[in-house]
Structures are given as structure tokens and as C-alpha cells.
Amino acid sequence: MRERLVKDRLIWIYAQMVRIREFENRVKRTFIEHPGAIRGHTHLADGAEATIVGALATRHDNDLAMSTYRCHGYPLVLGTSPRLMMAEIYGRTDGICRGFGGSMHLADPAHHFVGTSGIVGQSIAHATGAALTAQVKSTGQVVYCFFGDGSTKQGAFYESLGIAAIWKLPIVYVLENNSYQAYTRIDLEDANAAAGDPLAKKAQAFSIPGVTVDGTDVFAVYDETAKAVDRARAGLGPSLIEAKFYRFSAHGNTIVVPPIRPEFPSHEAIDVYLNPVEYETAVASDPIPRFRKMLIDACHIDDTAVDGILQAAMAEMDDAVQFALTSPHPRPEEALDYVYHLN
């Protein structure tokens, strides 16, 4: 499958990976550099770049994607403006949801990013519904459904995959195993992991293909996702892909009562389990330097050109922060504008 990835596409993949990383870095830095600019809860996906981009690199232009509330990377790859995303996270009127959604509720249907929610596992049921719509309307679309390992304890996981398997819906389920369910290590909360089995084994309950891949390897993710997408588009139904990686930031920023300022704590491996070696070992396997080296060695792209891609991403995200800071807040009288039913 990876033979489809020509040089220009590989450069695009690297650019998307560093754009995600730099965006997440700016969000985290906001708590220090612009305290108070972010009022809600944010969840970062630094460490997940190879999985996000490797999977979405297999899309057709009209295919849909849905994710968890750790959702910043996907719309960036799909074409959403980082200016509008940062403004949304800052709660400003120029945000993609006019500042009413915040970090956990990004949505950009114009770029085929259907939406997110703070509810654990919501993407599984919603994406399955979108796949049913695609099937009924014969749109030819495949739906990419991203969710965390903790989501598989929701009843919606079993209900959705059961329906998708029976009706052979055009959907690919990407289970993002980042080693932790919020603050709990996966081997303490998942029966498969506790038994030493891959989480992809869950696919056996639905008689659909299930595979585990190195989520830090763009090519491994791309290959398995491409197979699953081809299968879904051919009318053969869903697949489950477990992508294993390590998130580099804590679960989310602290939730505190003003005037105490929220911040990003250290990763749970350090703060909860007192195991900095685990964290340092994971960071040493950062997927971005790994892919950068491949570009230079295999594609004969010089250091200067690759560094230019990073510098462009840094400048783009600096601009997004400045745009968001200068965007106005919603007016108090707008508070009820998007309430579904008032009386």
C-alpha cells in the first residue's frame, strides 16, 4: 500500500505532523504565556501524529472523520484553518463554532470533520450513524472513527460495532491506545491488556478484521488503514485497527476555580506512578524525528528543506495565536443564540 506514497505526499505527511505538534505546543504554552485565555478543558495529542496523519493520508476528498475530544489534529489535516481553531479554543467569535464550543467541541463539516463531544466514546456511535447514512445514500464515502482505549468500555462500542458488522457499513474504527485511560494505566483497566492480549482482539466479538499496529510508524498505520478503507469501500464492512503510541502530555489541563489559574501538570507516569523512566523512554521514540530522518535518508531531502517545513509550521501557529488573541469574545446577549429549546 505504501507504494502509493510518492515524494510529495511524504513531504505533505511530515508537514501535517509538525503542524499538529506545533499547534498542540501553542495550546499548552498558552496557559503560561497568556493565562486566562483558555477557560475550559483541553486535551493534547502530541505523540499521536503518526497515527492521525498516517490514517487520514488514505482518505478520498469526501470521506468523513470523527474523533474524541482530543481533537485538534484531525481538522488541521483535513484543511481547517488553525486561526479559526485557536480562536475557538480561546472562546472567541472568530472560532469555527463562534467561540461556543471550545477545545472539546470542534466541528467543521465543510472540511468533512463532523464534530466532537466531551462524552467518552460518542464518536463511535455518531460515526457509525454517519456510515449508515453514507450506505443508504450511496455516497461512496468511508467514515474514519477515532476513539481511545477507554471508550471500549462504553456500551456504545459494542452496539455500534455489532450493527456495523451486520450491515457491513463503510467505516474504519481506529482505536488509539495511548497507554492511559485518563490517569489509569491501560493494564489496570482493560481486560485484554491485563491478560497480555492486544486490544485489537476485541474485533473477534464481531467477526471483523482486527489488527494492532505501531502507531508511531506512519507507514504501518497507512498500510493497515488503506487495507481497511479498501475493504469498507468495496462493501465488505468495518475493520478495527489498534494503533499503539504514547501521549506526551498529561491527560488534560487542571480544572480549578478562579482566581487559581489552570495549568498542564506533568504526565501521569511521573505524577501518579512515579515512573519518569517510562516517560523518558516513550519520548525517545517520538514519531516526528523518526519520520524526519526517513525523509532525509530515503527521499534525499536536505536538512535545510526539512527545517523549512518546521519553521513554516511554527510561524503558522504563532500567527494562529495572535489571531485568536485579537478576536473578540461573544457578547453576553448572544449566550442563548444557539440553545436548542428555551421554553
Buried (B, 14 or more C-beta within 10 A) or exposed (E): BEEEBEEEEBBBBBBBBBBBBBBBBBBBEBBEEBEEBBEBBBBBBBBBBBBBBBBBBBBEEEBBBBBBBBBBBBBBBBEBBBBBBBBBBBBBBBBBBBBBBBBBBBBBEEBBBBBBBBBBBBBBBBBBBBBBBBBEEEEEBBBBBBBBBBBBBBEBBBEBBBBBBEBBBBBBBBBBBBBBBEEBBBEEBBEBBEEEEBBBBBBEBBEBBBBBBBBBBBBBBBBBBBBBBBBBBEEBBBBBBBBBBBBBBBBBBEEEEEEEEBEBBEBBBBEBBEBEEBBEEBEEBBBBEEBBEBBBEEBEBEEEEBEEBBEBBBEBBEEBBEBBBEBEEBEEEEEEEEEEEEE
